């Protein structure tokens, strides 16, 4: 980032079942620029390649349209009951 600014972070909790819960946080000044999608996609690629993760999960509030859009761009699907 310009000037060494921190834009946010991504993280994963990897379970023994080759499943990972993913999360991301992007600072307001950097939102709506594709950083969450890019960083999360890169992390997911590493998890598949390096750890054999085969399933990704995420939790999001229904009202969080921006986060829902990020997950949609990453090909996440809503859970079924």
N, C-alpha and C positions, 0 to 999 in steps of 0.2 A: 504494500500500500504506500501511497505517497507519504514521505516523511516518516515512514516506519509505523504508521497508525495501525492499531489492531482493529480489524473489521468485525471479528467475531470468532466463533469456534464451532467445530463439529466434534461429536463424540459417539462412541458405540459401547454398548455392553454386550459382550459376546458370551453366549450360553453354550454349554457342552453339546447341545442338540444342533450345532451348526446354524444357529439362529442368532441374529443380532438386533437389538433395539438401537435405533439411531436417534440422535438429537442434534439440534443446531441452534445457535443464537447469532444474530447479526445486529450490530449497532444501528441505530436509526439513520445515521449519516450514510450508511452503506446499503440500506435496504432497497429493494426493487431494482437491483443491478445484476441479478443472477448469481451473486456470490454464494448464497445458500445452496442452490442447485449444483453449482460447479464444485464446491468443496465437499458436499455430501456425496456426489457422484464419484469423486476421486477417492474418498474414504471407502465407499462401498466396493470399488474396484480393488483396492488393496486388501480389503477383508476377504473378498472372494479368492483372489490370487494367493495371498499369503496364509490365510487361515481356513480356507475352504467353506466360508459362510455361504449357505444356500438359500436362506430366508431372512428377509429384513422386515422389521416391524417398527411402527412409530405411533405415538399417541398425540392427539391434537384436539383442542377444543373446537367444536362445530362452528363457533363464531369467528375463528381465526382464519379468515379467507386467504390471507397471504400465505400462511403455512400450508393450508390445504392446496393452494396452487403449487407450492414447492413440491409437495408430495406427489401431486398429479404429474408434474413434469418428470419426476423420477419413476413414474409408472407404478406407484403404490395404488392399491385398490382398497376401498372401504371394507372393513371386516363385516362378515355376515354372522348373525346370531345363531 
